Amino acid sequence: MINLGNIHSVTEFQRSPKDVLGKLKETKSPIVLTVNGKAEYVVQDAASYQEMVDKLEAVEDLEAVRQGYQEMLNGEGRPIDEFFEEFEAKHGLQR
């Protein structure tokens, strides 16, 4: 969540980047940079960004599994043996 105390203008950031980045390091909360009073950029520390990306990928993976499960329940798709036969033939694998 964006902390309303972490909103700064780009001009302020350019004047004192150390202060703004120090606040970022202290709070571990993203900073919003504004241009002409409108939010334009979000600055975030690398560790928090990676954590956010990891969570997003987990949600996307879960959605793909949910979708596949729903397709199976709807009778869509094909039998697993048929898939493996095709996969093994395509990749030159043998059981």
HUVENGI-V845846 format. One line per field, one symbol per residue. ss: DSSP state (2 for helix, 1 for strand, 0 for the rest). psi: psi as a letter, one per 30 degrees, with the letter a starting at -180 (. if undefined). burial: I if it has 24 or more other C-alpha atoms within 12 Angstrom, else O. Layout:
BEGIN
ss->???
psi->???
burial->???
END
This chain:
BEGIN
ss->00022211122222202222222222200011111001111110022222222222222222222222222220000002222222222200000
psi->kkkffhklleeeeeeieeeeeeeeeefgklkkklkhgkkelkkkleeeeeeeeeeeeeeeeeeeeeeeeeeefgglalkeeeeeeeeeeeghll.
burial->OOOOOIIIIIOOIOOOOOOIIOIIOOOOIIIIIOOOOOOOOIIIOOOOOOOOOOOOOOOOOOOOOOOOOOOOOOOOOOOOOOOOOOOOOOOOOOO
END
